[in-house]
Amino acid sequence: MVTARLFLAPLLHGLTGRAPALRGRQARLADAIPATGSRETFYRGVAVGEAVRPLSNQDSGAQSTLGAADLLIRRRAGAQAADAGEVVDVIDF
């Protein structure tokens, strides 16, 4: 589902002449997140007022987490851990 959101939705929007499907913004973290490895990482999360909170279970097969998420927190490859209050890139569903 995350892959479809990142790649399929923009493709379909482009093919049909609609506005871009991915709209990014920045928001502050409500909770800390760990460092990423050598790949870009998208954490499933929820909006909490003006902040964003990563959900606890980030396993790719965690369907309940995906169902509860209303945004993705985008972390570039090699990003260091981020503490609560830091600004991160977010993609809303």
N, CA, C and O of each residue as an XYZ file, in Angstrom:
372
protein
N       0.821     -1.200      0.000
C       0.000      0.000      0.000
C       0.862      1.261      0.000
O       0.545      2.239     -0.677
N       1.944      1.229      0.757
C       2.826      2.398      0.778
C       3.441      2.603     -0.604
O       3.507      3.729     -1.096
N       3.885      1.525     -1.223
C       4.464      1.611     -2.565
C       3.435      2.134     -3.563
O       3.767      2.951     -4.421
N       2.203      1.675     -3.459
C       1.148      2.166     -4.347
C       0.928      3.658     -4.135
O       0.724      4.399     -5.096
N       0.968      4.095     -2.901
C       0.766      5.517     -2.605
C       1.900      6.360     -3.187
O       1.672      7.457     -3.697
N       3.114      5.839     -3.104
C       4.275      6.601     -3.557
C       4.473      6.575     -5.069
O       4.943      7.552     -5.651
N       4.112      5.452     -5.713
C       4.407      5.310     -7.140
C       3.164      5.203     -8.029
O       3.097      5.851     -9.073
N       2.191      4.399     -7.631
C       1.020      4.175     -8.470
C       0.100      5.399     -8.519
O      -0.360      5.783     -9.594
N      -0.167      6.004     -7.376
C      -1.057      7.173     -7.356
C      -0.520      8.311     -8.228
O      -1.288      8.872     -9.010
N       0.768      8.679     -8.128
C       1.274      9.733     -9.029
C       1.196      9.332    -10.502
O       0.916     10.174    -11.356
N       1.440      8.065    -10.807
C       1.351      7.607    -12.192
C      -0.073      7.762    -12.714
O      -0.280      8.304    -13.800
N      -1.046      7.296    -11.957
C      -2.442      7.399    -12.385
C      -2.892      8.847    -12.504
O      -3.612      9.200    -13.438
N      -2.473      9.684    -11.569
C      -2.827     11.102    -11.659
C      -2.217     11.729    -12.903
O      -2.875     12.511    -13.590
N      -0.974     11.395    -13.197
C      -0.318     11.933    -14.384
C      -0.961     11.472    -15.672
O      -1.126     12.256    -16.606
N      -1.326     10.198    -15.727
C      -1.948      9.665    -16.933
C      -3.327     10.255    -17.197
O      -3.769     10.327    -18.344
N      -3.999     10.673    -16.141
C      -5.341     11.233    -16.303
C      -5.344     12.759    -16.319
O      -6.403     13.378    -16.423
N      -4.152     13.372    -16.215
C      -4.045     14.820    -16.293
C      -4.439     15.557    -15.035
O      -4.672     16.765    -15.078
N      -4.519     14.860    -13.915
C      -4.885     15.503    -12.652
C      -3.673     16.144    -11.984
O      -2.535     15.962    -12.416
N      -3.939     16.883    -10.945
C      -2.875     17.509    -10.149
C      -2.002     16.420     -9.508
O      -2.448     15.283     -9.357
N      -0.779     16.757     -9.136
C       0.109     15.768     -8.511
C      -0.541     15.095     -7.307
O      -1.239     15.731     -6.517
N      -0.293     13.791     -7.187
C      -0.914     13.001     -6.117
C      -0.185     13.111     -4.797
O      -0.781     12.865     -3.748
N       1.086     13.473     -4.814
C       1.855     13.572     -3.576
C       2.061     15.035     -3.218
O       2.646     15.805     -3.979
N       1.578     15.391     -2.070
C       1.780     16.747     -1.577
C       2.540     16.654     -0.269
O       2.020     16.151      0.727
N       3.747     17.131     -0.273
C       4.568     17.081      0.922
C       4.426     18.334      1.757
O       4.032     19.391      1.264
N       4.744     18.201      2.996
C       4.764     19.333      3.921
C       5.749     18.993      5.033
O       6.307     17.895      5.055
N       5.957     19.897      5.922
C       6.812     19.636      7.063
C       5.993     19.748      8.336
O       5.040     20.523      8.421
N       6.389     18.949      9.330
C       5.707     18.967     10.624
C       6.698     18.560     11.705
O       7.741     17.970     11.422
N       6.364     18.878     12.921
C       7.212     18.492     14.064
C       6.825     17.109     14.557
O       5.655     16.724     14.538
N       7.828     16.376     14.994
C       7.598     15.040     15.547
C       7.051     15.134     16.965
O       7.520     15.949     17.760
N       6.071     14.311     17.281
C       5.561     14.199     18.646
C       6.396     13.192     19.436
O       6.492     13.295     20.659
N       7.003     12.218     18.747
C       7.849     11.190     19.359
C       9.110     11.031     18.529
O       9.127     11.357     17.342
N      10.152     10.534     19.150
C      11.419     10.301     18.454
C      11.283      9.134     17.471
O      10.448      8.248     17.653
N      12.118      9.150     16.430
C      12.208      8.022     15.503
C      13.678      7.649     15.329
O      14.558      8.500     15.463
N      13.943      6.376     15.029
C      15.334      5.926     14.924
C      16.003      6.378     13.628
O      15.352      6.870     12.706
N      17.304      6.199     13.588
C      18.074      6.487     12.378
C      17.661      5.523     11.275
O      17.227      4.402     11.543
N      17.803      5.973     10.033
C      17.526      5.088      8.910
C      18.822      4.414      8.489
O      19.912      4.833      8.876
N      18.687      3.384      7.705
C      19.856      2.708      7.167
C      20.248      3.327      5.840
O      20.218      4.545      5.666
N      20.611      2.475      4.923
C      21.091      2.943      3.623
C      19.964      3.207      2.628
O      20.225      3.580      1.485
N      18.702      3.015      3.057
C      17.563      3.239      2.160
C      16.668      4.344      2.701
O      16.585      4.561      3.910
N      16.000      5.037      1.786
C      14.980      5.991      2.203
C      13.884      5.215      2.924
O      13.524      4.112      2.512
N      13.354      5.790      4.002
C      12.373      5.095      4.835
C      11.132      5.957      4.983
O      11.219      7.175      5.136
N       9.974      5.306      4.936
C       8.699      5.981      5.125
C       8.003      5.350      6.329
O       7.559      4.203      6.268
N       7.913      6.104      7.419
C       7.240      5.630      8.633
C       5.763      5.979      8.538
O       5.410      7.104      8.184
N       4.902      5.023      8.852
C       3.481      5.306      8.923
C       3.210      6.064     10.224
O       3.738      5.720     11.281
N       2.379      7.099     10.123
C       2.125      7.915     11.298
C       0.746      8.548     11.275
O      -0.035      8.354     10.343
N       0.466      9.313     12.328
C      -0.811     10.017     12.458
C      -0.548     11.464     12.853
O       0.446     11.777     13.509
N      -1.466     12.342     12.437
C      -1.401     13.743     12.840
C      -1.961     13.863     14.254
O      -3.004     13.295     14.579
N      -1.243     14.615     15.085
C      -1.674     14.882     16.451
C      -1.606     16.397     16.622
O      -0.574     16.942     17.016
N      -2.708     17.065     16.324
C      -2.693     18.524     16.300
C      -1.787     18.991     15.174
O      -1.978     18.604     14.021
N      -0.814     19.811     15.495
C       0.146     20.311     14.507
C       1.351     19.380     14.352
O       2.176     19.593     13.463
N       1.466     18.365     15.187
C       2.608     17.442     15.172
C       2.230     16.129     14.488
O       1.066     15.896     14.164
N       3.230     15.281     14.275
C       3.005     13.942     13.722
C       3.627     12.912     14.653
O       4.693     13.132     15.228
N       2.941     11.787     14.786
C       3.425     10.715     15.659
C       3.585      9.446     14.843
O       2.625      8.979     14.229
N       4.807      8.872     14.826
C       4.980      7.586     14.153
C       4.233      6.502     14.930
O       4.224      6.502     16.161
N       3.617      5.593     14.207
C       2.920      4.490     14.862
C       3.935      3.455     15.330
O       5.037      3.372     14.787
N       3.569      2.674     16.327
C       4.540      1.790     16.972
C       4.976      0.613     16.112
O       6.155      0.258     16.127
N       4.078      0.000     15.370
C       4.427     -1.181     14.579
C       4.657     -0.773     13.135
O       3.710     -0.431     12.427
N       5.901     -0.805     12.694
C       6.246     -0.391     11.338
C       6.531     -1.576     10.414
O       7.062     -1.384      9.320
N       6.185     -2.798     10.835
C       6.381     -3.976      9.977
C       5.579     -3.824      8.692
O       4.465     -3.300      8.711
N       6.137     -4.278      7.585
C       5.474     -4.124      6.291
C       4.134     -4.856      6.228
O       3.265     -4.465      5.448
N       3.947     -5.893      7.017
C       2.697     -6.645      6.998
C       1.689     -6.190      8.037
O       0.644     -6.821      8.194
N       1.974     -5.120      8.744
C       1.087     -4.644      9.811
C      -0.075     -3.858      9.213
O      -0.010     -2.636      9.086
N      -1.126     -4.565      8.852
C      -2.269     -3.938      8.197
C      -3.043     -3.005      9.121
O      -3.576     -1.992      8.669
N      -3.112     -3.334     10.411
C      -3.837     -2.449     11.327
C      -3.115     -1.112     11.468
O      -3.757     -0.071     11.608
N      -1.789     -1.136     11.433
C      -1.014      0.107     11.491
C      -1.272      0.937     10.245
O      -1.473      2.149     10.324
N      -1.266      0.280      9.101
C      -1.526      0.986      7.848
C      -2.932      1.584      7.847
O      -3.132      2.707      7.384
N      -3.894      0.841      8.360
C      -5.263      1.337      8.428
C      -5.416      2.529      9.360
O      -6.269      3.388      9.136
N      -4.594      2.588     10.407
C      -4.667      3.689     11.367
C      -3.909      4.930     10.898
O      -4.172      6.033     11.377
N      -2.975      4.757      9.969
C      -2.121      5.859      9.517
C      -2.887      6.828      8.629
O      -3.763      6.429      7.861
N      -2.544      8.108      8.744
C      -3.106      9.089      7.820
C      -2.005      9.902      7.126
O      -2.277     10.890      6.444
N      -0.748      9.456      7.321
C       0.371     10.135      6.680
C       1.600      9.234      6.694
O       1.648      8.226      7.399
N       2.585      9.622      5.901
C       3.888      8.965      5.894
C       4.931      9.991      6.313
O       4.914     11.130      5.848
N       5.838      9.581      7.190
C       6.960     10.424      7.592
C       8.146      9.988      6.748
O       8.594      8.845      6.834
N       8.650     10.901      5.937
C       9.719     10.573      4.981
C      11.082     10.874      5.592
O      11.345     11.986      6.049
N      11.943      9.855      5.589
C      13.309     10.010      6.102
C      14.280      9.585      5.012
O      14.182      8.476      4.487
N      15.193     10.441      4.680
C      16.192     10.172      3.639
C      17.151      9.065      4.090
O      17.320      8.823      5.285
N      17.760      8.413      3.132
C      18.762      7.381      3.432
C      19.878      7.993      4.274
O      20.341      9.100      4.000
N      20.298      7.269      5.286
C      21.388      7.722      6.144
C      21.017      8.792      7.147
O      21.900      9.372      7.780
N      19.715      9.073      7.312
C      19.293     10.102      8.274
C      19.559      9.634      9.700
O      19.358      8.464     10.026
N      20.005     10.542     10.532
C      20.237     10.233     11.939
C      18.892     10.177     12.666
O      17.870     10.632     12.152
N      18.916      9.612     13.866
C      17.703      9.569     14.681
C      17.174     10.989     14.862
O      17.952     11.942     14.918
N      15.869     11.129     14.952
C      15.241     12.438     15.138
C      14.480     12.435     16.463
O      13.729     11.505     16.755
N      14.679     13.464     17.244
C      14.014     13.593     18.535
C      12.658     14.265     18.395
O      12.375     14.925     17.395
N      11.825     14.086     19.413
C      10.542     14.787     19.444
C      10.796     16.283     19.319
O      11.715     16.814     19.943
N       9.992     16.956     18.523
C      10.133     18.379     18.310
C      10.890     18.751     17.049
O      10.805     19.889     16.589
N      11.637     17.795     16.479
C      12.357     18.068     15.229
C      11.383     18.114     14.068
O      10.343     17.456     14.097
N      11.716     18.882     13.054
C      10.883     19.020     11.867
C      11.255     17.922     10.864
O      12.432     17.689     10.589
N      10.238     17.259     10.328
C      10.427     16.185      9.346
C       9.513     16.417      8.144
O       8.550     17.181      8.216
N       9.837     15.741      7.036
C       8.991     15.783      5.838
C       7.858     14.791      5.986
O       8.058     13.683      6.484
N       6.667     15.183      5.555
C       5.460     14.372      5.708
C       4.704     14.339      4.379
O       4.652     15.341      3.666
N       4.123     13.193      4.052
C       3.248     13.051      2.908
C       1.888     12.602      3.436
O       1.773     11.523      4.017
N       0.863     13.420      3.239
C      -0.480     13.073      3.699
C      -1.116     12.067      2.740
O      -0.827     12.073      1.543
N      -1.971     11.215      3.267
C      -2.723     10.274      2.423
C      -3.848     11.002      1.738
O      -4.605     10.396      0.981
